Amino acid sequence: MSAKPSMTSRREWIYGWLLLLPAMVLLFAFTHVPAITTLLNSFFSTPRGRRAAKFVGVENYDRMLSDPVFWKVFWNNVWYAVGTIPVSIALAIAMALWVNDRLAGRSFVRMAYFTPTVLPLIAVANIWLFFYTPGFGLFDQITGYLFGWPSSNYLGNTDTALVAVMVVTVWKEAGFFMIFYLAALQSIPLSLKEAAQIEGAGRWTVFWRITFPLLMPTTLFVSVNAVINSFRLVDHIFILTDGGPDNASKLLLFLIYEVAFRHWETAYAASLTVALLVILSLLAIGQFYFVDRKVHYK
Amino acid sequence: MNATSFSYDRLLNTLGAWVLALMWALPLVYAVWTAFHPAAYEANFDLFAPLTLENFAKAWQAAPFARYFLNTVILVTMVLAGQFFLCTLAAYSFARFTFPGRNILFALVLLQLLVMPDILIVENYKTMRLLDLVDTIPAIALPYVASGFGIFLLRQTFMTIPRELDEAARIEGASPLGVLWKVYIPLAKPTYLAYGLISVSHHWNNFLWPLIVTNSVETRPVTVGLNIFSAIDSGVEWSVINAATLMTSGPLLIAFLLFQRQFVQSFMRAGIK
């Protein structure tokens, strides 16, 4: 009697493990193991030709912390995240509220918001590069026509290059985040809104007191995604600015690519990758605790 | 509360929504305009400018886009097939089997949502060199096949399926894999559609990893091909580059316009869970 349940549970274990095996092998091979070897390699020198890598302790990290380019890129990424995430989220909420409402030409409006999401970032960058072209790009034409501004090279100027890249990011991401807010809005019971309106609350009050708090779990989800994306997506940089001018629009992952695959300093790239992973983890944990206290779960 | 202030409010909102929508559509409309008109009109808006397909023809001839498209289609199919297969098995295991180490393994799967292959480019490139897979299409696909997001999404779906259905099929003598095939997969079809759309659009658009791991015409997907094409400073006309840009996004854009509702719903479905 006592052997039988353990037999079936043993069989269940084996089934469970076998079903999991193929996915786990690949997951470990391309995510967990590389994450660990990145950490290990960051303590070694870059192997060159016949010269094997040798243990150098924290030398790569020393170099990183005293590298002005690293700090420039680090702050670029911070400003990039700070500049794009709140704007994208605010726009996404506005878009979702509008599209969720009865609105003339709603399907066109929704399509316009969402279309950038389906396009490849690299293609989007091409379109925007043309948009920004000094002189005859549409951007200059519009500002020239409306305000009489002279032609300006937004992507070639250290003061504006990062902002120009951020505009493209917001354009690409806001529509994507809108979808999640749209889903959340449709799950809010109408009775709550109606009750508030009967009490005499205006649209703003209803939004700030009812809708916005109820959207908090979505905001948490979207902001975690947005933070990860702000460190993960650098495709447009390749087309728009190639990190320049003078590192003004370089982001961390782009720097890692450059160090690893243009200068072939893989050990230094490994320590930069560790820095990126640490930043991501801290942000994810921090965000979770920060927003968690404000989230209104049902 | 009175009617006039209400309609005033509505008017402002409609106006805001439309201004934003036009701003959002403008870059794309502009690209379409230049791609379908001769180069002379790229900054010169004449409503009666002659339409032409010449830019597309030029772009198509200037670079091996046919081959790039084929590569992307192979890549996207490979990733999707692999993801469906591996993620289904793993999700079924997490959803309906109890075994030691399940929670830890699941946490490790979820960790991939944060520590993504996109970031681990240096080590993954070394692995591909070790496997002698550099400059092959499988090398682009492999890191993404075991998708933490896919496993999570399918597990959530499988867990909503009533156990009674599962047990009924077992009593009729179906094996665990038979139950998966006959009960779970058919009931999870909407999730597969949603995940499929997301996966295809994601990998069609992916750029950095394919850029690193490919270096020949036979393996490059369209995104990398487009980058190489438009990076040549040899005075390729803007209208031709824009035509190439539209071409590479074309299939996805057309699919999106045709299946707009499914697209939006599938992204929503994926987001809720």
Interface residues (C-beta under 8 A of the other chain):
Chain A: S9 E12 W13 Y15 G16 W17 L19 L20 P22 A23 M24 V25 L26 L27 A29 F30 T31 H32 V33 P34 A35 T37 T38 N41 L91 A94 M95 W98 V99 D101 L103 A104 G105 S107 F108 V109 R110 M111 A112 Y113 F114 T115 P116 T117 V118 L119 P120 L121 I122 A123 V124 N126 I127 W128 F130 F131 T133 F136 G137 L138 Q141 W171 G175 F176 I179 F180 L182 A183 S187 G200 R203 T218 F221 I228 F231 R232 V234 D235 F238 I239 L253 I256 Y257 A260 F261 T266 A269 A270 T273 L276 L277 L280 S281 A284
Chain B: M1 D9 N13 T14 G16 A17 W18 L20 A21 L22 W24 A25 L26 P27 L28 Y30 A31 T34 E42 A43 F85 L86 C87 L89 A90 Y92 S93 F94 F97 T98 F99 P100 R102 L105 L108 V109 L111 Q112 L113 L114 V115 M116 P117 D118 I119 L120 I121 V122 E123 N124 Y125 K126 T127 L142 P143 V145 A146 G148 I151 P176 S201 W204 N205 F207 L208 L211 I212 V222 T223 L226 N227 S230 A231 W238 I241 N242 T245 L246 T248 S249 L252 L253 F256 L257 Q260 F263 V264 F267 M268 R269 G271 I272
